[in-house]
């Protein structure tokens, strides 16, 4: 483990480094509080710190306060090294955010033991943070396709509408639905249907731009959020997606199969809510189905009667 040593005394710093190296750690040495503070702001800052209280440029207590004010869910474990024996001063260090302290001159065995406690705490903290990240990802993503789930994509739409309103940008949403998917499942089985959903998710990701967002609304329906500068043409993205799906043989456990999609699209106007947009896109999708499927239909009357996608 990389361990930061912040100690201005050459002899003490050398002893600390030697003990840590012998225990299998990688010491990172700094000679004053300001240098330690700089090292602890870096993205790859050591997760365990041995911090001397009395140092030039910036004392250990000030370094401690600044580090604890930094954002992040993986703060370093800090062991204060001090000649102070007054209980009030030790309590002040712990109150400022120190995890532990060690009196100088230190006992080598005690140092190793306290560092080992710190190492275990850092590893437990990392495991907990990773578990939270996994749970957060699972809570926001569809387990089959790996795309955002309904709640997450609608939350993102709320945020995108707010952002577009602040910057006077445009945003469109499209609801994409696989044509005749029920009969497809009845013919080939739900596992093959799952293969098609995963392949469609891959195609949609390839067709969309890096700043577009896609989520699975449920079943065979997907929601696309496409930001754009005000006045920009929105139909090319959806036409490209519709045509790409129609022209593709999807590899499934039942062989290479063809499907088509219908897409209902709406351009957001100032004051539109998420419910307004989803309702309008849904209505446009039903029109696409009624007009023959395999096409894009916009909620805006200017785009009604769109031709089928090229296959």
C-alpha positions in Angstrom: 0.0 0.0 0.0 1.2 3.5 -0.8 1.5 5.5 2.5 2.1 9.2 2.7 4.6 10.4 5.3 4.5 14.0 6.2 7.4 14.7 8.5 9.9 17.5 8.5 12.5 15.8 10.6 15.0 13.9 8.4 15.8 11.2 11.0 12.1 10.5 11.9 11.1 10.5 8.3 13.8 8.0 7.4 12.9 5.7 10.2 9.2 5.8 9.2 10.0 5.0 5.6 12.3 2.1 6.6 9.7 0.6 8.9 7.0 0.9 6.2 9.2 -0.6 3.4 10.1 -3.5 5.7 6.4 -4.2 6.2 5.9 -4.3 2.4 4.4 -0.8 1.9 5.5 2.0 -0.5 6.2 5.2 1.4 5.7 8.6 -0.3 7.8 11.2 1.6 6.9 14.9 2.0 8.9 17.3 4.1 6.3 19.9 5.2 2.6 20.4 5.5 2.2 22.4 2.3 3.9 19.6 0.3 1.7 17.0 2.0 -1.4 19.0 1.2 -0.4 19.2 -2.4 0.1 15.4 -2.6 -3.2 14.7 -1.0 -5.1 16.7 -3.6 -3.9 14.5 -6.5 -6.2 11.9 -8.0 -3.8 9.1 -7.0 -3.2 10.4 -3.5 -2.2 7.7 -1.0 -5.1 6.4 1.0 -3.2 6.1 4.3 -1.3 9.0 5.8 1.1 9.4 8.7 1.0 13.1 9.5 3.2 14.9 11.9 1.5 17.6 13.9 4.3 20.2 14.1 5.6 21.1 10.6 6.7 24.2 8.7 4.6 25.9 6.0 1.4 24.3 7.3 0.9 22.3 10.5 -0.6 18.9 10.6 -3.9 20.1 12.1 -4.5 22.5 9.2 -3.6 19.8 6.6 -6.1 17.5 8.4 -8.9 20.1 8.3 -8.3 20.8 4.6 -8.3 17.1 3.7 -11.5 16.4 5.6 -13.2 19.3 3.7 -12.4 17.6 0.3 -15.4 15.9 -1.4 -15.3 12.2 -2.0 -16.5 8.9 -0.6 -13.1 7.4 0.0 -11.2 9.7 2.4 -7.7 8.8 3.5 -7.1 7.1 6.9 -4.9 9.6 8.8 -2.6 8.7 11.7 -1.4 11.8 13.6 2.2 11.6 14.8 2.8 14.0 17.7 4.9 14.9 20.7 1.9 16.4 22.4 0.6 14.5 25.4 -2.0 17.0 26.6 -5.4 15.2 26.3 -7.2 18.3 25.1 -4.8 18.7 22.2 -5.1 15.0 21.3 -8.9 15.3 21.4 -8.6 18.4 19.2 -6.7 16.4 16.6 -9.3 13.6 16.7 -12.1 16.1 16.5 -10.5 17.6 13.4 -10.7 14.3 11.6 -7.7 12.2 12.6 -8.5 8.5 12.7 -5.7 7.6 15.2 -2.6 9.1 16.8 0.8 7.9 17.8 3.1 9.6 20.3 6.7 10.5 19.5 9.2 8.9 20.0 7.2 6.0 18.5 7.6 2.3 19.2 8.2 0.4 16.0 5.8 -2.4 16.9 3.0 0.0 17.8 3.5 1.9 14.6 3.2 -1.3 12.6 0.1 -2.3 14.5 -1.6 1.0 14.0 -0.7 1.1 10.3 -2.1 -2.4 9.9 -5.4 -1.2 11.5 -5.4 1.7 9.0 -4.8 -0.6 6.1 -7.7 -2.8 7.1 -10.0 0.2 7.5 -9.1 1.5 4.0 -9.7 -1.9 2.4 -13.1 -2.2 4.2 -14.0 1.3 3.1 -13.1 0.5 -0.5 -15.1 -2.7 -0.4 -18.1 -0.8 1.0 -17.8 2.0 -1.7 -17.5 -0.6 -4.5 -20.6 -2.4 -3.1 -22.5 0.9 -3.2 -21.4 1.6 -6.7 -22.6 -1.9 -7.8 -25.9 -1.5 -6.1 -26.4 2.0 -7.6 -25.6 0.7 -11.1 -28.0 -2.2 -10.7 -30.7 0.1 -9.4 -30.4 2.3 -12.5 -29.9 -0.3 -15.3 -32.0 -2.9 -17.0 -30.4 -6.3 -16.2 -31.1 -7.8 -19.7 -29.8 -5.0 -22.0 -27.6 -3.1 -19.6 -29.4 0.1 -20.6 -30.8 2.6 -18.2 -34.1 1.4 -16.7 -37.4 3.3 -16.8 -36.9 5.2 -13.6 -33.4 6.2 -14.5 -34.1 7.4 -18.1 -37.1 9.4 -17.0 -35.0 11.0 -14.2 -32.4 11.9 -16.9 -35.2 13.4 -19.1 -36.2 15.7 -16.2 -32.6 16.9 -15.9 -32.1 17.2 -19.7 -35.3 19.4 -19.9 -34.0 21.6 -17.1 -30.6 21.9 -18.8 -32.1 22.6 -22.2 -34.3 25.3 -20.7 -31.3 27.1 -19.1 -29.3 27.1 -22.3 -32.1 27.6 -24.8 -31.2 24.3 -26.5 -33.5 21.8 -28.1 -34.2 18.3 -27.1 -36.3 15.5 -28.7 -37.4 12.2 -27.4 -38.3 9.1 -29.3 -40.2 6.0 -28.1 -39.0 3.0 -30.1 -41.1 -0.2 -30.2 -40.3 -3.5 -31.9 -43.1 -4.3 -34.4 -45.1 -7.5 -33.9 -42.9 -8.5 -30.9 -45.6 -10.5 -29.2 -46.1 -12.8 -32.2 -42.3 -12.9 -32.6 -42.1 -14.3 -29.0 -44.9 -16.7 -29.6 -43.1 -18.1 -32.7 -39.5 -18.3 -31.5 -39.8 -18.2 -27.7 -38.9 -15.6 -25.1 -35.2 -16.4 -25.0 -34.9 -15.6 -28.7 -36.9 -12.5 -27.9 -34.4 -11.5 -25.3 -31.6 -12.0 -27.9 -33.4 -9.5 -30.2 -33.8 -7.0 -27.3 -30.1 -7.2 -26.6 -29.2 -6.9 -30.3 -31.5 -3.9 -30.7 -29.9 -2.2 -27.7 -26.5 -2.7 -29.4 -27.8 -1.2 -32.7 -29.4 1.8 -30.9 -26.2 2.5 -29.1 -24.2 2.4 -32.3 -26.7 4.7 -34.1 -26.9 7.3 -31.3 -24.4 10.0 -30.6 -22.3 10.0 -27.4 -24.4 12.6 -25.8 -27.7 10.9 -26.6 -29.3 8.7 -23.9 -31.2 5.5 -24.2 -33.3 3.5 -21.7 -35.6 0.6 -21.7 -39.1 1.7 -20.7 -40.3 -1.9 -20.3 -41.0 -4.9 -22.6 -40.0 -4.0 -26.2 -40.2 -0.2 -25.7 -37.1 2.1 -25.5 -36.8 5.8 -24.9 -34.2 7.9 -26.7 -33.3 11.4 -25.4 -31.5 13.4 -28.1 -30.2 16.9 -27.2 -29.7 19.4 -30.0 -29.1 23.0 -30.6 -32.3 25.0 -31.0 -33.5 24.8 -34.6 -31.5 21.7 -35.5 -33.0 18.9 -37.6 -34.1 16.1 -35.3 -35.4 13.5 -37.7 -32.1 12.1 -39.2 -31.2 10.3 -36.0 -34.5 8.4 -35.8 -34.6 7.7 -39.5 -31.1 6.3 -39.4 -32.0 4.1 -36.4 -35.2 2.8 -38.1 -33.4 2.1 -41.3 -30.5 0.4 -39.6 -32.8 -2.0 -37.7 -34.8 -2.8 -40.9 -31.7 -3.6 -42.9 -30.0 -5.8 -40.3 -30.2 -9.6 -39.7 -30.0 -10.0 -35.9 -28.1 -13.0 -34.6 -30.1 -15.0 -32.2 -30.2 -18.6 -30.8 -32.9 -19.3 -33.4 -30.7 -18.0 -36.3 -30.4 -14.7 -38.1 -33.8 -12.9 -37.9 -35.1 -9.6 -39.2 -37.2 -7.2 -37.2 -38.4 -3.6 -37.7 -39.2 -0.8 -35.3 -41.7 2.0 -35.1 -40.7 5.3 -33.5 -42.8 8.1 -32.2 -40.9 11.4 -31.7 -41.7 14.7 -30.1 -39.7 17.9 -29.9 -39.8 19.5 -26.5 -41.2 23.0 -26.2 -40.7 25.4 -23.4 -42.8 24.4 -20.4 -43.3 20.8 -21.5 -43.2 18.3 -18.7 -41.9 14.7 -18.9 -45.5 13.4 -18.8 -46.4 15.8 -21.7 -43.5 14.5 -23.8 -44.0 10.8 -23.1 -47.7 11.1 -23.8 -47.1 12.9 -27.1 -44.4 10.5 -28.2 -46.7 7.6 -27.3 -49.4 9.0 -29.5 -47.0 9.5 -32.4 -45.9 5.8 -31.9 -49.5 4.6 -32.1 -49.8 6.6 -35.4 -46.7 4.9 -36.7 -48.2 1.5 -36.0 -51.5 2.5 -37.6 -49.8 3.8 -40.7 -48.1 0.5 -41.4 -45.1 0.2 -38.9 -41.4 0.4 -39.7 -41.4 4.2 -39.7 -40.8 7.3 -37.7 -43.8 9.6 -37.0 -43.3 13.0 -35.3 -45.9 14.5 -32.9 -45.4 17.8 -34.8 -48.0 17.9 -37.7 -45.2 19.0 -40.1 -43.8 15.5 -39.8 -47.0 13.4 -40.0 -47.3 10.8 -42.8 -43.6 9.9 -42.7 -42.7 7.1 -45.3 -41.6 3.7 -44.2 -37.9 3.3 -43.4 -35.7 2.0 -46.2 -34.8 -1.6 -45.8 
